Amino acid sequence: MLRTEIEKTLQVLKDGGVILYPTDTVWGLGCDATNEAAVAKINEIKMRSSDKSFIVLLDNDSKLQSYVTEIPDVAYDLIEYAENPLTIIFSGAKNLAKNVINEDGSVGIRIVKHDFCQQLIQRFRKPITSTSANKSGEPSPLIFDEISEEIKAAVDYVVDWEQELQAPKKPSTIMKLAPGGQFSFIRK
């Protein structure tokens, strides 16, 4: 069943569509992080300003160098030893859709430790976006049942995986990491 869901989701991503999918944190809206039109569609669904950046998901830290110009060595340790999902904001984003990148040139990246996401990204061979599945300014849904019907109807595909899970998940910790290795927490 997991394989079937990945195949269906993969086709939607390849076609430039938006997915509603489970992650290692809250349910997310996702698309090809290199496709500006797909990213714009997520902004429309969320009714959010296009100047807000996105979190990008990768399946493996070895792919960081494809999307960030300078990776401090400490980043690899932070990723390896993080007990909870950790999004790191790196300077010098590259090879991503312009509307994924923050106006200062940075991007938030999380290496997912979640079977569905890891396999999907590995098969897709590109990063995908992740943003909470809600209208901008509304509370993030912590379980699938809290996602509005309006959001579900607006996406191109709702992933049929982990919808029944009732244990609430929380958003990732967000840390800003400077090229020199200095860091600060944005969200704990």
OpenMM code with the backbone's topology and positions (N, CA, C; nanometers):
from openmm import Vec3, app, unit

residues = "MET LEU ARG THR GLU ILE GLU LYS THR LEU GLN VAL LEU LYS ASP GLY GLY VAL ILE LEU TYR PRO THR ASP THR VAL TRP GLY LEU GLY CYS ASP ALA THR ASN GLU ALA ALA VAL ALA LYS ILE ASN GLU ILE LYS MET ARG SER SER ASP LYS SER PHE ILE VAL LEU LEU ASP ASN ASP SER LYS LEU GLN SER TYR VAL THR GLU ILE PRO ASP VAL ALA TYR ASP LEU ILE GLU TYR ALA GLU ASN PRO LEU THR ILE ILE PHE SER GLY ALA LYS ASN LEU ALA LYS ASN VAL ILE ASN GLU ASP GLY SER VAL GLY ILE ARG ILE VAL LYS HIS ASP PHE CYS GLN GLN LEU ILE GLN ARG PHE ARG LYS PRO ILE THR SER THR SER ALA ASN LYS SER GLY GLU PRO SER PRO LEU ILE PHE ASP GLU ILE SER GLU GLU ILE LYS ALA ALA VAL ASP TYR VAL VAL ASP TRP GLU GLN GLU LEU GLN ALA PRO LYS LYS PRO SER THR ILE MET LYS LEU ALA PRO GLY GLY GLN PHE SER PHE ILE ARG LYS".split()
positions = [
    Vec3(0.0811, -0.1206, 0.0000),
    Vec3(0.0000, 0.0000, 0.0000),
    Vec3(0.0851, 0.1266, 0.0000),
    Vec3(0.1944, 0.1274, 0.0792),
    Vec3(0.2833, 0.2437, 0.0812),
    Vec3(0.3374, 0.2700, -0.0588),
    Vec3(0.3800, 0.1667, -0.1258),
    Vec3(0.4348, 0.1800, -0.2609),
    Vec3(0.3314, 0.2421, -0.3558),
    Vec3(0.2066, 0.1982, -0.3461),
    Vec3(0.0999, 0.2509, -0.4308),
    Vec3(0.0784, 0.3993, -0.4039),
    Vec3(0.0766, 0.4388, -0.2771),
    Vec3(0.0566, 0.5801, -0.2424),
    Vec3(0.1729, 0.6651, -0.2925),
    Vec3(0.2936, 0.6121, -0.2823),
    Vec3(0.4100, 0.6859, -0.3313),
    Vec3(0.4002, 0.7036, -0.4823),
    Vec3(0.3608, 0.6001, -0.5540),
    Vec3(0.3466, 0.6095, -0.6999),
    Vec3(0.2445, 0.7169, -0.7390),
    Vec3(0.1286, 0.7162, -0.6735),
    Vec3(0.0239, 0.8150, -0.7046),
    Vec3(0.0731, 0.9561, -0.6743),
    Vec3(0.1360, 0.9726, -0.5583),
    Vec3(0.1840, 1.1042, -0.5158),
    Vec3(0.2954, 1.1537, -0.6069),
    Vec3(0.3823, 1.0645, -0.6452),
    Vec3(0.4936, 1.0972, -0.7339),
    Vec3(0.4432, 1.1552, -0.8662),
    Vec3(0.3403, 1.0953, -0.9218),
    Vec3(0.2866, 1.1435, -1.0489),
    Vec3(0.2299, 1.2847, -1.0349),
    Vec3(0.1625, 1.3126, -0.9243),
    Vec3(0.1068, 1.4470, -0.9009),
    Vec3(0.2203, 1.5494, -0.8922),
    Vec3(0.3273, 1.5154, -0.8200),
    Vec3(0.4419, 1.6070, -0.8086),
    Vec3(0.5055, 1.6315, -0.9452),
    Vec3(0.5239, 1.5253, -1.0221),
    Vec3(0.5840, 1.5387, -1.1559),
    Vec3(0.4985, 1.6255, -1.2476),
    Vec3(0.3660, 1.6213, -1.2254),
    Vec3(0.2739, 1.7011, -1.3077),
    Vec3(0.2585, 1.8446, -1.2569),
    Vec3(0.3355, 1.8818, -1.1540),
    Vec3(0.3287, 2.0184, -1.1019),
    Vec3(0.2144, 2.0417, -1.0051),
    Vec3(0.1611, 1.9343, -0.9481),
    Vec3(0.0473, 1.9460, -0.8571),
    Vec3(0.0866, 1.9690, -0.7126),
    Vec3(-0.0162, 1.9934, -0.6312),
    Vec3(0.0000, 2.0153, -0.4874),
    Vec3(-0.0589, 1.8956, -0.4140),
    Vec3(0.0158, 1.8468, -0.3155),
    Vec3(-0.0281, 1.7318, -0.2363),
    Vec3(-0.0556, 1.7737, -0.0924),
    Vec3(-0.1437, 1.7001, -0.0271),
    Vec3(-0.1679, 1.7093, 0.1164),
    Vec3(-0.1140, 1.5786, 0.1713),
    Vec3(-0.0126, 1.5847, 0.2574),
    Vec3(0.0586, 1.4624, 0.2934),
    Vec3(0.1089, 1.4614, 0.4374),
    Vec3(0.1264, 1.3400, 0.4934),
    Vec3(0.1805, 1.3285, 0.6290),
    Vec3(0.3314, 1.3486, 0.6264),
    Vec3(0.3822, 1.4122, 0.7304),
    Vec3(0.5268, 1.4313, 0.7423),
    Vec3(0.5705, 1.3837, 0.8808),
    Vec3(0.6956, 1.4076, 0.9125),
    Vec3(0.7467, 1.3754, 1.0454),
    Vec3(0.6947, 1.4741, 1.1497),
    Vec3(0.6286, 1.5801, 1.1039),
    Vec3(0.5673, 1.6773, 1.1946),
    Vec3(0.4174, 1.6795, 1.1625),
    Vec3(0.3614, 1.7974, 1.1405),
    Vec3(0.2183, 1.8084, 1.1090),
    Vec3(0.1932, 1.7747, 0.9616),
    Vec3(0.0659, 1.7514, 0.9258),
    Vec3(0.0311, 1.7292, 0.7853),
    Vec3(0.0699, 1.8539, 0.7069),
    Vec3(0.1194, 1.8337, 0.5856),
    Vec3(0.1684, 1.9464, 0.5087),
    Vec3(0.1094, 1.9567, 0.3698),
    Vec3(0.1203, 2.0761, 0.3147),
    Vec3(0.0937, 2.1001, 0.1736),
    Vec3(0.2296, 2.0986, 0.1067),
    Vec3(0.2424, 2.0226, 0.0003),
    Vec3(0.3723, 2.0102, -0.0636),
    Vec3(0.3635, 2.0125, -0.2137),
    Vec3(0.4788, 2.0419, -0.2732),
    Vec3(0.4922, 2.0402, -0.4183),
    Vec3(0.6411, 2.0338, -0.4504),
    Vec3(0.6714, 2.0282, -0.5770),
    Vec3(0.8092, 2.0322, -0.6258),
    Vec3(0.8694, 2.1667, -0.5850),
    Vec3(0.9720, 2.1651, -0.5026),
    Vec3(1.0338, 2.2883, -0.4528),
    Vec3(1.1143, 2.3628, -0.5599),
    Vec3(1.1210, 2.3071, -0.6807),
    Vec3(1.1907, 2.3766, -0.7899),
    Vec3(1.0911, 2.4329, -0.8922),
    Vec3(0.9614, 2.4176, -0.8673),
    Vec3(0.8573, 2.4568, -0.9615),
    Vec3(0.7823, 2.5799, -0.9084),
    Vec3(0.8128, 2.6982, -0.9653),
    Vec3(0.7529, 2.8232, -0.9173),
    Vec3(0.6011, 2.8244, -0.9257),
    Vec3(0.5452, 2.7703, -1.0324),
    Vec3(0.3996, 2.7707, -1.0492),
    Vec3(0.3324, 2.6848, -0.9417),
    Vec3(0.3905, 2.5712, -0.9107),
    Vec3(0.3344, 2.4837, -0.8073),
    Vec3(0.3414, 2.5515, -0.6705),
    Vec3(0.4523, 2.6191, -0.6425),
    Vec3(0.4682, 2.6904, -0.5151),
    Vec3(0.3646, 2.8035, -0.5061),
    Vec3(0.3426, 2.8735, -0.6164),
    Vec3(0.2433, 2.9817, -0.6189),
    Vec3(0.1040, 2.9271, -0.5877),
    Vec3(0.0761, 2.8065, -0.6353),
    Vec3(-0.0550, 2.7467, -0.6089),
    Vec3(-0.0742, 2.7218, -0.4588),
    Vec3(0.0316, 2.6807, -0.3897),
    Vec3(0.0206, 2.6619, -0.2442),
    Vec3(-0.0103, 2.7953, -0.1762),
    Vec3(0.0560, 2.9028, -0.2193),
    Vec3(0.0267, 3.0348, -0.1617),
    Vec3(-0.1200, 3.0716, -0.1819),
    Vec3(-0.1740, 3.0381, -0.2995),
    Vec3(-0.3159, 3.0658, -0.3258),
    Vec3(-0.4047, 2.9839, -0.2323),
    Vec3(-0.3744, 2.8562, -0.2171),
    Vec3(-0.4547, 2.7686, -0.1305),
    Vec3(-0.4533, 2.8209, 0.0132),
    Vec3(-0.3346, 2.8615, 0.0598),
    Vec3(-0.3209, 2.9083, 0.1981),
    Vec3(-0.3650, 3.0536, 0.2147),
    Vec3(-0.3869, 3.1220, 0.1027),
    Vec3(-0.4182, 3.2656, 0.1055),
    Vec3(-0.3102, 3.3410, 0.1841),
    Vec3(-0.1866, 3.3134, 0.1455),
    Vec3(-0.0753, 3.3750, 0.2173),
    Vec3(0.0082, 3.4585, 0.1226),
    Vec3(0.0791, 3.5506, 0.1796),
    Vec3(0.1636, 3.6418, 0.1041),
    Vec3(0.2737, 3.5642, 0.0321),
    Vec3(0.3017, 3.6039, -0.0899),
    Vec3(0.4041, 3.5338, -0.1679),
    Vec3(0.5457, 3.5671, -0.1222),
    Vec3(0.5604, 3.6606, -0.0279),
    Vec3(0.6955, 3.6925, 0.0195),
    Vec3(0.7371, 3.6040, 0.1384),
    Vec3(0.6506, 3.5132, 0.1805),
    Vec3(0.6872, 3.4183, 0.2865),
    Vec3(0.7587, 3.2993, 0.2238),
    Vec3(0.8655, 3.2566, 0.2872),
    Vec3(0.9408, 3.1433, 0.2334),
    Vec3(0.8817, 3.0115, 0.2839),
    Vec3(0.9333, 2.9017, 0.2320),
    Vec3(0.8841, 2.7685, 0.2655),
    Vec3(0.9925, 2.6853, 0.3305),
    Vec3(0.9497, 2.5808, 0.3994),
    Vec3(1.0424, 2.4779, 0.4454),
    Vec3(1.0541, 2.3780, 0.3304),
    Vec3(1.1741, 2.3316, 0.3079),
    Vec3(1.2021, 2.2348, 0.2031),
    Vec3(1.2442, 2.1045, 0.2702),
    Vec3(1.1910, 1.9940, 0.2218),
    Vec3(1.2255, 1.8634, 0.2769),
    Vec3(1.3190, 1.7886, 0.1836),
    Vec3(1.4208, 1.7273, 0.2430),
    Vec3(1.5130, 1.6395, 0.1714),
    Vec3(1.5156, 1.5058, 0.2446),
    Vec3(1.5507, 1.4006, 0.1729),
    Vec3(1.5543, 1.2678, 0.2332),
    Vec3(1.6897, 1.2333, 0.2933),
    Vec3(1.7936, 1.3109, 0.2617),
    Vec3(1.9276, 1.2744, 0.3038),
    Vec3(2.0152, 1.3991, 0.3096),
    Vec3(2.0981, 1.4114, 0.4132),
    Vec3(2.1821, 1.5315, 0.4253),
    Vec3(2.2902, 1.5402, 0.3177),
    Vec3(2.3168, 1.4316, 0.2461),
    Vec3(2.4158, 1.4372, 0.1377),
    Vec3(2.3667, 1.5246, 0.0221),
    Vec3(2.2372, 1.5556, 0.0183),
    Vec3(2.1814, 1.6381, -0.0895),
    Vec3(2.1830, 1.7871, -0.0563),
    Vec3(2.2237, 1.8226, 0.0640),
    Vec3(2.2251, 1.9636, 0.1037),
    Vec3(2.3060, 2.0506, 0.0081),
    Vec3(2.4235, 2.0017, -0.0324),
    Vec3(2.5114, 2.0836, -0.1163),
    Vec3(2.4488, 2.1187, -0.2509),
    Vec3(2.3452, 2.0469, -0.2919),
    Vec3(2.2771, 2.0801, -0.4174),
    Vec3(2.1867, 2.2022, -0.4026),
    Vec3(2.1532, 2.2398, -0.2773),
    Vec3(2.0560, 2.3472, -0.2567),
    Vec3(2.1037, 2.4592, -0.1662),
    Vec3(2.2256, 2.4446, -0.1120),
    Vec3(2.2823, 2.5462, -0.0243),
    Vec3(2.4283, 2.5666, -0.0633),
    Vec3(2.4716, 2.6943, -0.0724),
    Vec3(2.6086, 2.7213, -0.1178),
    Vec3(2.7147, 2.6885, -0.0137),
    Vec3(2.6851, 2.7137, 0.1156),
    Vec3(2.7858, 2.6891, 0.2185),
    Vec3(2.7206, 2.6221, 0.3386),
    Vec3(2.7683, 2.5029, 0.3737),
    Vec3(2.7100, 2.4261, 0.4835),
    Vec3(2.8138, 2.4137, 0.5950),
    Vec3(2.7891, 2.4807, 0.7085),
    Vec3(2.8825, 2.4652, 0.8204),
    Vec3(2.8871, 2.3188, 0.8651),
    Vec3(3.0039, 2.2703, 0.9038),
    Vec3(3.0193, 2.1306, 0.9456),
    Vec3(2.9232, 2.0917, 1.0570),
    Vec3(2.8958, 2.1861, 1.1467),
    Vec3(2.8088, 2.1572, 1.2605),
    Vec3(2.6678, 2.1178, 1.2151),
    Vec3(2.6277, 2.1566, 1.0959),
    Vec3(2.4941, 2.1228, 1.0455),
    Vec3(2.4733, 1.9717, 1.0426),
    Vec3(2.5744, 1.8994, 1.0009),
    Vec3(2.5617, 1.7538, 0.9914),
    Vec3(2.5443, 1.6902, 1.1297),
    Vec3(2.6154, 1.7446, 1.2298),
    Vec3(2.5998, 1.6943, 1.3666),
    Vec3(2.4606, 1.7270, 1.4206),
    Vec3(2.4152, 1.8491, 1.3949),
    Vec3(2.2814, 1.8881, 1.4418),
    Vec3(2.1752, 1.7961, 1.3825),
    Vec3(2.1857, 1.7676, 1.2553),
    Vec3(2.0884, 1.6805, 1.1882),
    Vec3(2.0956, 1.5388, 1.2450),
    Vec3(2.2162, 1.4884, 1.2611),
    Vec3(2.2337, 1.3505, 1.3079),
    Vec3(2.1830, 1.3304, 1.4502),
    Vec3(2.2080, 1.4274, 1.5376),
    Vec3(2.1780, 1.4079, 1.6789),
    Vec3(2.0466, 1.4707, 1.7253),
    Vec3(1.9759, 1.5376, 1.6366),
    Vec3(1.8479, 1.5985, 1.6766),
    Vec3(1.7494, 1.4891, 1.7176),
    Vec3(1.6907, 1.5047, 1.8349),
    Vec3(1.5946, 1.4058, 1.8831),
    Vec3(1.4563, 1.4294, 1.8240),
    Vec3(1.4278, 1.5531, 1.7892),
    Vec3(1.2988, 1.5896, 1.7313),
    Vec3(1.3219, 1.6485, 1.5922),
    Vec3(1.2182, 1.6537, 1.5090),
    Vec3(1.2355, 1.7120, 1.3753),
    Vec3(1.2946, 1.8533, 1.3833),
    Vec3(1.3985, 1.8760, 1.3040),
    Vec3(1.4734, 2.0015, 1.3077),
    Vec3(1.4830, 2.0622, 1.1680),
    Vec3(1.4347, 2.1853, 1.1566),
    Vec3(1.4497, 2.2611, 1.0323),
    Vec3(1.5633, 2.3597, 1.0542),
    Vec3(1.6594, 2.3596, 0.9636),
    Vec3(1.7728, 2.4516, 0.9731),
    Vec3(1.7620, 2.5536, 0.8606),
    Vec3(1.7716, 2.6814, 0.8974),
    Vec3(1.7708, 2.7872, 0.7969),
    Vec3(1.9151, 2.8142, 0.7570),
    Vec3(1.9434, 2.7888, 0.6297),
    Vec3(2.0778, 2.8083, 0.5743),
    Vec3(2.0800, 2.9338, 0.4878),
    Vec3(2.1932, 3.0005, 0.4848),
    Vec3(2.2147, 3.1121, 0.3916),
    Vec3(2.2492, 3.0540, 0.2553),
    Vec3(2.2332, 3.1344, 0.1521),
    Vec3(2.2813, 3.0954, 0.0194),
    Vec3(2.2056, 2.9824, -0.0466),
    Vec3(2.0742, 2.9918, -0.0504),
    Vec3(1.9937, 2.8896, -0.1185),
    Vec3(2.0208, 2.8937, -0.2682),
    Vec3(2.0126, 2.7778, -0.3330),
    Vec3(2.0323, 2.7706, -0.4783),
    Vec3(1.9505, 2.6547, -0.5353),
    Vec3(1.9275, 2.6599, -0.6658),
    Vec3(1.8590, 2.5521, -0.7400),
    Vec3(1.7183, 2.5231, -0.6891),
    Vec3(1.6522, 2.6240, -0.6324),
    Vec3(1.5141, 2.6111, -0.5856),
    Vec3(1.4297, 2.7187, -0.6526),
    Vec3(1.2994, 2.6995, -0.6542),
    Vec3(1.2103, 2.8018, -0.7088),
    Vec3(1.2319, 2.9312, -0.6298),
    Vec3(1.2297, 3.0457, -0.6998),
    Vec3(1.2531, 3.1753, -0.6335),
    Vec3(1.1552, 3.1990, -0.5196),
    Vec3(1.0313, 3.1546, -0.5366),
    Vec3(0.9304, 3.1808, -0.4340),
    Vec3(0.9351, 3.0819, -0.3168),
    Vec3(1.0354, 2.9966, -0.3135),
    Vec3(1.0601, 2.9103, -0.1975),
    Vec3(1.1623, 2.9778, -0.1062),
    Vec3(1.2504, 3.0573, -0.1668),
    Vec3(1.3638, 3.1190, -0.0974),
    Vec3(1.3213, 3.2495, -0.0297),
    Vec3(1.3706, 3.2715, 0.0917),
    Vec3(1.3453, 3.3947, 0.1653),
    Vec3(1.4119, 3.5111, 0.0918),
    Vec3(1.3607, 3.6322, 0.1127),
    Vec3(1.4175, 3.7478, 0.0421),
    Vec3(1.5638, 3.7737, 0.0768),
    Vec3(1.6126, 3.7230, 0.1918),
    Vec3(1.7542, 3.7392, 0.2267),
    Vec3(1.8418, 3.6284, 0.1659),
    Vec3(1.7811, 3.5416, 0.0837),
    Vec3(1.8573, 3.4362, 0.0169),
    Vec3(1.8680, 3.3069, 0.0963),
    Vec3(1.8018, 3.3012, 0.2115),
    Vec3(1.8095, 3.1812, 0.2955),
    Vec3(1.6938, 3.0863, 0.2657),
    Vec3(1.7092, 2.9638, 0.3145),
    Vec3(1.6025, 2.8641, 0.2998),
    Vec3(1.6057, 2.7706, 0.4211),
    Vec3(1.4870, 2.7316, 0.4657),
    Vec3(1.4760, 2.6359, 0.5749),
    Vec3(1.4681, 2.4949, 0.5173),
    Vec3(1.5565, 2.4071, 0.5627),
    Vec3(1.5598, 2.2692, 0.5123),
    Vec3(1.5516, 2.1717, 0.6289),
    Vec3(1.4685, 2.0696, 0.6114),
    Vec3(1.4598, 1.9629, 0.7104),
    Vec3(1.4894, 1.8304, 0.6422),
    Vec3(1.5764, 1.7518, 0.7033),
    Vec3(1.6026, 1.6159, 0.6561),
    Vec3(1.5002, 1.5280, 0.7277),
    Vec3(1.4078, 1.4713, 0.6522),
    Vec3(1.2983, 1.3967, 0.7139),
    Vec3(1.3398, 1.2568, 0.7565),
    Vec3(1.2832, 1.2162, 0.8685),
    Vec3(1.3019, 1.0800, 0.9179),
    Vec3(1.1619, 1.0210, 0.9276),
    Vec3(1.1020, 0.9997, 0.8131),
    Vec3(0.9627, 0.9540, 0.8035),
    Vec3(0.9553, 0.8693, 0.6774),
    Vec3(0.9136, 0.7439, 0.6907),
    Vec3(0.9160, 0.6497, 0.5775),
    Vec3(0.8532, 0.7048, 0.4506),
    Vec3(0.7304, 0.7530, 0.4607),
    Vec3(0.6613, 0.7995, 0.3411),
    Vec3(0.7402, 0.9125, 0.2744),
    Vec3(0.7767, 1.0133, 0.3516),
    Vec3(0.8485, 1.1289, 0.2951),
    Vec3(0.9839, 1.0896, 0.2375),
    Vec3(1.0580, 1.0093, 0.3108),
    Vec3(1.1901, 0.9698, 0.2620),
    Vec3(1.1808, 0.8967, 0.1287),
    Vec3(1.0896, 0.8009, 0.1217),
    Vec3(1.0769, 0.7247, -0.0029),
    Vec3(1.0259, 0.8116, -0.1175),
    Vec3(0.9308, 0.8996, -0.0872),
    Vec3(0.8769, 0.9877, -0.1901),
    Vec3(0.9861, 1.0789, -0.2463),
    Vec3(1.0612, 1.1439, -0.1599),
    Vec3(1.1655, 1.2375, -0.2045),
    Vec3(1.2771, 1.1627, -0.2765),
    Vec3(1.3112, 1.0465, -0.2259),
    Vec3(1.4151, 0.9660, -0.2914),
    Vec3(1.3734, 0.9313, -0.4342),
    Vec3(1.2497, 0.8897, -0.4511),
    Vec3(1.1996, 0.8538, -0.5833),
    Vec3(1.1830, 0.9768, -0.6737),
    Vec3(1.1403, 1.0883, -0.6159),
    Vec3(1.1169, 1.2115, -0.6927),
    Vec3(1.2495, 1.2732, -0.7392),
    Vec3(1.3544, 1.2545, -0.6601),
    Vec3(1.4888, 1.3064, -0.6894),
    Vec3(1.4966, 1.4587, -0.6870),
    Vec3(1.4012, 1.5205, -0.6171),
    Vec3(1.4013, 1.6658, -0.5971),
    Vec3(1.3443, 1.6920, -0.4580),
    Vec3(1.3742, 1.8107, -0.4037),
    Vec3(1.3146, 1.8448, -0.2741),
    Vec3(1.1670, 1.8796, -0.2918),
    Vec3(1.0907, 1.8643, -0.1839),
    Vec3(0.9516, 1.9079, -0.1868),
    Vec3(0.9297, 2.0114, -0.0759),
    Vec3(0.8310, 2.0956, -0.0960),
    Vec3(0.7994, 2.1963, 0.0041),
    Vec3(0.7151, 2.1338, 0.1143),
    Vec3(0.7171, 2.1988, 0.2282),
    Vec3(0.6294, 2.1592, 0.3373),
    Vec3(0.5855, 2.2845, 0.4096),
    Vec3(0.4544, 2.3008, 0.4190),
    Vec3(0.3959, 2.4095, 0.4970),
    Vec3(0.2684, 2.3535, 0.5570),
    Vec3(0.2324, 2.4009, 0.6719),
    Vec3(0.1162, 2.3444, 0.7410),
    Vec3(-0.0102, 2.3544, 0.6552),
    Vec3(-0.0979, 2.2578, 0.6728),
    Vec3(-0.2174, 2.2435, 0.5893),
    Vec3(-0.3335, 2.3268, 0.6442),
    Vec3(-0.3170, 2.4579, 0.6398),
    Vec3(-0.4189, 2.5497, 0.6897),
    Vec3(-0.4122, 2.6817, 0.6133),
    Vec3(-0.5159, 2.7622, 0.6261),
    Vec3(-0.5138, 2.8979, 0.5714),
    Vec3(-0.4160, 2.9787, 0.6560),
    Vec3(-0.3496, 3.0732, 0.5952),
    Vec3(-0.2538, 3.1573, 0.6660),
    Vec3(-0.3217, 3.2269, 0.7842),
    Vec3(-0.2570, 3.2213, 0.8993),
    Vec3(-0.3105, 3.2863, 1.0181),
    Vec3(-0.3971, 3.1967, 1.1039),
    Vec3(-0.4410, 3.0831, 1.0518),
    Vec3(-0.5215, 2.9897, 1.1295),
    Vec3(-0.4290, 2.8898, 1.1999),
    Vec3(-0.4776, 2.8245, 1.3063),
    Vec3(-0.3937, 2.7265, 1.3767),
    Vec3(-0.3562, 2.6092, 1.2854),
    Vec3(-0.2367, 2.5567, 1.3042),
    Vec3(-0.1937, 2.4396, 1.2278),
    Vec3(-0.2689, 2.3165, 1.2768),
    Vec3(-0.3265, 2.2380, 1.1841),
    Vec3(-0.3929, 2.1150, 1.2264),
    Vec3(-0.2879, 2.0134, 1.2734),
    Vec3(-0.3116, 1.9530, 1.3890),
    Vec3(-0.2147, 1.8601, 1.4461),
    Vec3(-0.2404, 1.7160, 1.4048),
    Vec3(-0.3636, 1.6885, 1.3554),
    Vec3(-0.3976, 1.5560, 1.3029),
    Vec3(-0.4790, 1.5760, 1.1752),
    Vec3(-0.4907, 1.4726, 1.0961),
    Vec3(-0.5602, 1.4815, 0.9669),
    Vec3(-0.7035, 1.5314, 0.9819),
    Vec3(-0.7741, 1.4838, 1.0844),
    Vec3(-0.9149, 1.5207, 1.1031),
    Vec3(-0.9355, 1.6699, 1.1278),
    Vec3(-0.8305, 1.7425, 1.1640),
    Vec3(-0.8424, 1.8865, 1.1895),
    Vec3(-0.8230, 1.9700, 1.0626),
    Vec3(-0.7884, 1.9082, 0.9518),
    Vec3(-0.7672, 1.9820, 0.8267),
    Vec3(-0.9029, 2.0162, 0.7670),
    Vec3(-0.9188, 2.1413, 0.7256),
    Vec3(-1.0482, 2.1857, 0.6727),
    Vec3(-1.0806, 2.1186, 0.5396),
    Vec3(-1.2091, 2.1015, 0.5154),
    Vec3(-1.2549, 2.0438, 0.3884),
    Vec3(-1.2131, 2.1329, 0.2724),
    Vec3(-1.2071, 2.2635, 0.2969),
    Vec3(-1.1670, 2.3593, 0.1928),
    Vec3(-1.0231, 2.3325, 0.1461),
    Vec3(-0.9356, 2.3058, 0.2403),
    Vec3(-0.7960, 2.2739, 0.2064),
    Vec3(-0.7910, 2.1413, 0.1304),
    Vec3(-0.8619, 2.0404, 0.1815),
    Vec3(-0.8617, 1.9089, 0.1166),
    Vec3(-0.9109, 1.9180, -0.0275),
    Vec3(-1.0116, 2.0009, -0.0514),
    Vec3(-1.0690, 2.0143, -0.1855),
    Vec3(-0.9784, 2.0937, -0.2798),
    Vec3(-0.8916, 2.1776, -0.2240),
    Vec3(-0.8090, 2.2663, -0.3069),
    Vec3(-0.6829, 2.1994, -0.3626),
    Vec3(-0.6388, 2.0898, -0.3006),
    Vec3(-0.5152, 2.0251, -0.3457),
    Vec3(-0.5441, 1.9287, -0.4605),
    Vec3(-0.4384, 1.8876, -0.5285),
    Vec3(-0.4534, 1.7939, -0.6394),
    Vec3(-0.4590, 1.6488, -0.5929),
    Vec3(-0.4028, 1.6203, -0.4736),
    Vec3(-0.4065, 1.4837, -0.4232),
    Vec3(-0.3931, 1.4834, -0.2717),
    Vec3(-0.4802, 1.4072, -0.2060),
    Vec3(-0.4729, 1.3854, -0.0613),
    Vec3(-0.4151, 1.2458, -0.0417),
    Vec3(-0.2983, 1.2397, 0.0193),
    Vec3(-0.2306, 1.1116, 0.0393),
    Vec3(-0.3088, 1.0262, 0.1387),
    Vec3(-0.3330, 0.9037, 0.0994),
    Vec3(-0.4079, 0.8096, 0.1831),
    Vec3(-0.3095, 0.7270, 0.2657),
    Vec3(-0.2473, 0.7931, 0.3625),
    Vec3(-0.1487, 0.7269, 0.4473),
    Vec3(-0.1474, 0.7999, 0.5816),
    Vec3(-0.1575, 0.7267, 0.6904),
    Vec3(-0.1532, 0.7809, 0.8271),
    Vec3(-0.2678, 0.8764, 0.8593),
    Vec3(-0.3755, 0.8747, 0.7819),
    Vec3(-0.4877, 0.9638, 0.8103),
    Vec3(-0.5557, 0.9283, 0.9431),
    Vec3(-0.5491, 0.8035, 0.9811),
    Vec3(-0.6181, 0.7580, 1.1014),
    Vec3(-0.5421, 0.7869, 1.2304),
    Vec3(-0.4162, 0.8269, 1.2216),
    Vec3(-0.3369, 0.8518, 1.3422),
    Vec3(-0.3963, 0.9676, 1.4227),
    Vec3(-0.4140, 0.9452, 1.5511),
    Vec3(-0.4768, 1.0468, 1.6360),
    Vec3(-0.3788, 1.1148, 1.7319),
    Vec3(-0.2566, 1.0655, 1.7400),
    Vec3(-0.1577, 1.1292, 1.8275),
    Vec3(-0.1148, 1.2608, 1.7626),
    Vec3(-0.1418, 1.3735, 1.8280),
    Vec3(-0.1055, 1.5012, 1.7656),
    Vec3(0.0458, 1.5157, 1.7495),
    Vec3(0.0841, 1.5670, 1.6348),
    Vec3(0.2258, 1.5949, 1.6104),
    Vec3(0.2450, 1.7450, 1.6234),
    Vec3(0.3685, 1.7868, 1.6387),
    Vec3(0.3931, 1.9302, 1.6491),
    Vec3(0.4909, 1.9738, 1.5412),
    Vec3(0.4890, 2.1042, 1.5103),
    Vec3(0.5827, 2.1548, 1.4094),
    Vec3(0.7283, 2.1336, 1.4523),
    Vec3(0.8174, 2.1409, 1.3562),
    Vec3(0.9595, 2.1203, 1.3841),
    Vec3(1.0191, 2.2369, 1.4626),
    Vec3(1.1313, 2.2088, 1.5266),
    Vec3(1.2142, 2.3139, 1.5835),
    Vec3(1.2802, 2.3833, 1.4641),
    Vec3(1.2888, 2.5156, 1.4689),
    Vec3(1.3551, 2.5889, 1.3602),
    Vec3(1.4751, 2.6630, 1.4162),
    Vec3(1.5893, 2.6415, 1.3512),
    Vec3(1.7149, 2.7011, 1.3936),
    Vec3(1.7783, 2.7730, 1.2740),
    Vec3(1.8268, 2.8931, 1.2965),
    Vec3(1.8996, 2.9655, 1.1908),
    Vec3(2.0482, 2.9398, 1.2130),
    Vec3(2.1156, 2.8959, 1.1056),
    Vec3(2.2571, 2.8602, 1.1141),
    Vec3(2.3367, 2.9493, 1.0195),
    Vec3(2.4275, 3.0292, 1.0758),
    Vec3(2.5106, 3.1183, 0.9950),
    Vec3(2.6248, 3.0390, 0.9311),
    Vec3(2.6798, 3.0893, 0.8186),
    Vec3(2.7901, 3.0180, 0.7532),
    Vec3(2.9075, 2.9860, 0.8463),
    Vec3(2.9293, 3.0698, 0.9472),
    Vec3(3.0394, 3.0449, 1.0407),
    Vec3(3.0072, 2.9428, 1.1480),
    Vec3(2.8820, 2.8958, 1.1520),
    Vec3(2.8439, 2.7945, 1.2492),
    Vec3(2.7644, 2.8478, 1.3677),
    Vec3(2.7528, 2.9835, 1.3808),
    Vec3(2.6727, 3.0379, 1.4890),
    Vec3(2.5256, 3.0072, 1.4611),
    Vec3(2.4495, 2.9800, 1.5668),
    Vec3(2.3088, 2.9500, 1.5448),
    Vec3(2.2185, 3.0165, 1.6471),
    Vec3(2.0940, 3.0322, 1.6112),
    Vec3(1.9932, 3.0852, 1.7026),
    Vec3(1.8628, 3.0130, 1.6742),
    Vec3(1.7800, 2.9983, 1.7765),
    Vec3(1.6525, 2.9298, 1.7608),
    Vec3(1.5444, 3.0288, 1.7189),
    Vec3(1.4670, 2.9921, 1.6179),
    Vec3(1.3537, 3.0714, 1.5713),
    Vec3(1.2262, 3.0169, 1.6362),
    Vec3(1.2172, 2.8840, 1.6439),
    Vec3(1.1019, 2.8192, 1.7080),
    Vec3(1.1528, 2.6930, 1.7779),
    Vec3(1.1217, 2.6808, 1.9051),
    Vec3(1.1650, 2.5627, 1.9814),
    Vec3(1.0516, 2.4660, 1.9976),
] * unit.nanometer
topology = app.Topology()
chain = topology.addChain("A")
for resn in residues:
    res = topology.addResidue(resn, chain)
    for name in ("N", "CA", "C"):
        topology.addAtom(name, app.Element.getBySymbol(name[0]), res)
